């Protein structure tokens, strides 16, 4: 990778307005030398974490969260992002779980020589791999929500699954679940109320576990350190 870097020309939108359809870039204030390619469902958390920690040498680009509806498209979408940015950064990191790609994303990661956060999905790396495995092994009847999913509940779950048009499908989708487990990244009473309402709407019990950023925080710190260690061009 070359040392030169030009921040993306694309203006960073307000992350609170990101939808499942958005593709966005968030340029750092200074000359970044590391890039995180992330799922749009992580955009708000990643951008907030970067700002809170002063990671000035880290740029972020996000693919649309709606790719989760067609996970077979994720690997090549990530590859395209990697190849478009290889000449601009010293290090590239990918903030995606396997996300239903059946190992195909890891094949891309290996072929392109970049690093991905470990884990099958965001629920696991937010909670922690071992902790999530223990929770789900103990009780497999849990449906999980993150902060992003709570904010986008109507669009992702109700409209996305057609429950606004065919509410009778609720039992087909959620009949085998017992509890809706909200694993929160931030402490926000409004989000907690929305998560509880979401559980009620799905006819499920409600459990709240505040997990913070979990292993995503460690991953972001690693990416930021790589940007700082790269040094000046």
HUPEDA-V32643 format. One record per residue. N is the residue number from 1. RES is the residue in three letters. SS is DSSP state (H for helix, E for strand, C for the rest). PSI is psi in radians with two decimals (999 if undefined). Layout:
BEGIN
n->{N | N}
res->{RES | RES}
ss->{SS | SS}
psi->{PSI | PSI}
END
This chain:
BEGIN
n->{1 | 2 | 3 | 4 | 5 | 6 | 7 | 8 | 9 | 10 | 11 | 12 | 13 | 14 | 15 | 16 | 17 | 18 | 19 | 20 | 21 | 22 | 23 | 24 | 25 | 26 | 27 | 28 | 29 | 30 | 31 | 32 | 33 | 34 | 35 | 36 | 37 | 38 | 39 | 40 | 41 | 42 | 43 | 44 | 45 | 46 | 47 | 48 | 49 | 50 | 51 | 52 | 53 | 54 | 55 | 56 | 57 | 58 | 59 | 60 | 61 | 62 | 63 | 64 | 65 | 66 | 67 | 68 | 69 | 70 | 71 | 72 | 73 | 74 | 75 | 76 | 77 | 78 | 79 | 80 | 81 | 82 | 83 | 84 | 85 | 86 | 87 | 88 | 89 | 90 | 91 | 92 | 93 | 94 | 95 | 96 | 97 | 98 | 99 | 100 | 101 | 102 | 103 | 104 | 105 | 106 | 107 | 108 | 109 | 110 | 111 | 112 | 113 | 114 | 115 | 116 | 117 | 118 | 119 | 120 | 121 | 122 | 123 | 124 | 125 | 126 | 127 | 128 | 129 | 130 | 131 | 132 | 133 | 134 | 135 | 136 | 137 | 138 | 139 | 140 | 141 | 142 | 143 | 144 | 145 | 146 | 147 | 148 | 149 | 150 | 151 | 152 | 153 | 154 | 155 | 156 | 157 | 158 | 159 | 160 | 161 | 162 | 163 | 164 | 165 | 166 | 167 | 168 | 169 | 170 | 171 | 172 | 173 | 174 | 175 | 176 | 177 | 178 | 179 | 180 | 181 | 182 | 183 | 184 | 185 | 186 | 187 | 188 | 189 | 190 | 191 | 192 | 193 | 194 | 195 | 196 | 197 | 198 | 199 | 200 | 201 | 202 | 203 | 204 | 205 | 206 | 207 | 208 | 209 | 210 | 211 | 212 | 213 | 214 | 215 | 216 | 217 | 218 | 219 | 220 | 221 | 222 | 223 | 224 | 225 | 226 | 227 | 228 | 229 | 230 | 231 | 232 | 233}
res->{UNK | UNK | UNK | UNK | UNK | UNK | UNK | UNK | UNK | UNK | UNK | UNK | UNK | UNK | UNK | UNK | UNK | UNK | UNK | UNK | UNK | UNK | UNK | UNK | UNK | UNK | UNK | UNK | UNK | UNK | UNK | UNK | UNK | UNK | UNK | UNK | UNK | UNK | UNK | UNK | UNK | UNK | UNK | UNK | UNK | UNK | UNK | UNK | UNK | UNK | UNK | UNK | UNK | UNK | UNK | UNK | UNK | UNK | UNK | UNK | UNK | UNK | UNK | UNK | UNK | UNK | UNK | UNK | UNK | UNK | UNK | UNK | UNK | UNK | UNK | UNK | UNK | UNK | UNK | UNK | UNK | UNK | UNK | UNK | UNK | UNK | UNK | UNK | UNK | UNK | UNK | UNK | UNK | UNK | UNK | UNK | UNK | UNK | UNK | UNK | UNK | UNK | UNK | UNK | UNK | UNK | UNK | UNK | UNK | UNK | UNK | UNK | UNK | UNK | UNK | UNK | UNK | UNK | UNK | UNK | UNK | UNK | UNK | UNK | UNK | UNK | UNK | UNK | UNK | UNK | UNK | UNK | UNK | UNK | UNK | UNK | UNK | UNK | UNK | UNK | UNK | UNK | UNK | UNK | UNK | UNK | UNK | UNK | UNK | UNK | UNK | UNK | UNK | UNK | UNK | UNK | UNK | UNK | UNK | UNK | UNK | UNK | UNK | UNK | UNK | UNK | UNK | UNK | UNK | UNK | UNK | UNK | UNK | UNK | UNK | UNK | UNK | UNK | UNK | UNK | UNK | UNK | UNK | UNK | UNK | UNK | UNK | UNK | UNK | UNK | UNK | UNK | UNK | UNK | UNK | UNK | UNK | UNK | UNK | UNK | UNK | UNK | UNK | UNK | UNK | UNK | UNK | UNK | UNK | UNK | UNK | UNK | UNK | UNK | UNK | UNK | UNK | UNK | UNK | UNK | UNK | UNK | UNK | UNK | UNK | UNK | UNK | UNK | UNK | UNK | UNK | UNK | UNK}
ss->{C | C | C | C | C | C | C | C | C | C | C | C | C | C | H | H | H | C | C | C | C | C | C | E | E | E | C | C | C | C | C | C | C | E | E | E | E | E | E | H | H | H | H | H | H | H | H | H | H | H | H | H | H | C | C | C | C | E | E | E | E | E | E | C | H | H | H | H | H | H | H | H | H | H | H | H | H | H | H | H | H | H | H | H | H | C | C | C | C | C | E | E | E | E | E | C | C | C | C | C | C | C | C | H | H | H | H | H | H | H | H | H | C | C | E | E | C | C | C | C | C | H | H | H | H | H | H | C | H | H | H | H | H | H | H | H | H | H | C | C | C | E | E | E | E | C | H | H | H | H | H | C | H | H | H | H | H | H | H | C | C | C | C | C | C | C | H | H | H | H | H | H | H | H | C | C | C | C | E | E | E | E | E | E | C | C | C | C | H | H | H | H | H | H | H | H | H | H | H | H | H | C | C | C | E | E | E | E | E | E | C | C | C | C | H | H | H | H | H | H | H | H | H | H | H | H | H | H | H | C | C | C | C}
psi->{2.49 | 2.85 | -0.43 | 2.52 | 2.31 | 2.12 | 2.54 | 2.41 | -0.37 | 2.21 | 2.44 | 2.11 | 2.84 | 2.11 | -0.39 | -0.35 | 0.01 | 2.39 | 3.13 | -0.24 | -0.20 | 2.51 | 2.24 | 2.71 | 2.43 | 1.79 | 2.51 | 2.91 | -0.50 | -2.98 | 1.72 | 2.55 | 0.05 | 2.58 | 2.40 | 2.13 | 2.06 | 2.74 | 2.43 | -0.39 | -0.20 | -0.03 | -0.91 | -0.82 | -0.74 | -0.78 | -0.75 | -0.72 | -0.72 | -0.80 | -0.76 | -0.47 | 0.02 | 0.67 | 1.44 | -0.23 | 0.50 | 2.11 | 2.76 | 2.37 | 2.39 | 2.40 | 2.74 | 2.36 | -0.41 | -0.22 | -0.37 | -0.40 | -0.31 | 1.21 | -0.37 | -0.27 | -0.25 | -0.83 | -0.83 | -0.50 | -0.71 | -0.73 | -0.74 | -0.75 | -0.74 | -0.87 | -0.54 | -0.30 | -0.03 | -0.67 | -0.14 | -0.27 | 2.62 | -0.52 | 2.48 | 2.34 | 2.57 | 2.02 | 1.30 | 2.45 | -3.11 | -0.63 | 0.69 | 0.23 | -0.07 | 0.60 | -0.14 | -0.55 | -0.72 | -0.55 | -0.75 | -0.78 | -0.79 | -0.79 | -0.60 | -0.15 | 0.66 | -3.12 | 2.38 | 2.57 | 2.46 | 2.60 | 2.69 | -0.44 | 3.02 | -0.51 | -0.72 | -0.80 | -0.35 | -0.80 | -0.53 | 2.30 | -0.90 | -0.72 | -0.72 | -0.73 | -0.71 | -0.72 | -0.82 | -0.54 | -0.64 | -0.62 | 1.73 | 0.12 | 0.49 | 2.37 | 2.21 | 2.51 | 2.44 | 3.08 | -0.79 | -0.79 | -0.58 | -0.78 | -0.62 | 0.34 | -0.84 | -0.74 | -0.79 | -0.81 | -0.97 | -1.01 | -0.71 | -0.61 | 0.05 | 0.26 | -0.33 | -0.48 | -0.60 | 1.30 | -0.36 | -0.27 | -0.15 | -0.79 | -0.59 | -0.72 | -0.72 | 0.11 | -0.42 | -0.01 | 2.65 | -0.81 | 2.59 | 2.09 | 1.99 | 1.91 | 1.75 | 2.58 | -0.62 | 2.76 | 1.96 | 1.98 | -0.61 | -0.75 | -0.68 | -0.70 | -0.70 | -0.66 | -0.73 | -0.72 | -0.63 | -0.75 | -0.77 | -0.70 | -0.55 | -0.03 | 0.56 | 2.77 | 2.91 | 2.29 | 2.36 | 2.19 | 2.01 | 2.01 | -0.20 | -2.56 | -0.24 | -2.35 | -0.25 | -0.60 | -0.78 | -0.72 | -0.78 | -0.65 | -0.65 | -0.77 | -0.75 | -0.70 | -0.66 | -0.67 | -0.70 | -0.68 | -0.38 | -0.47 | -3.10 | 2.61 | 999}
END
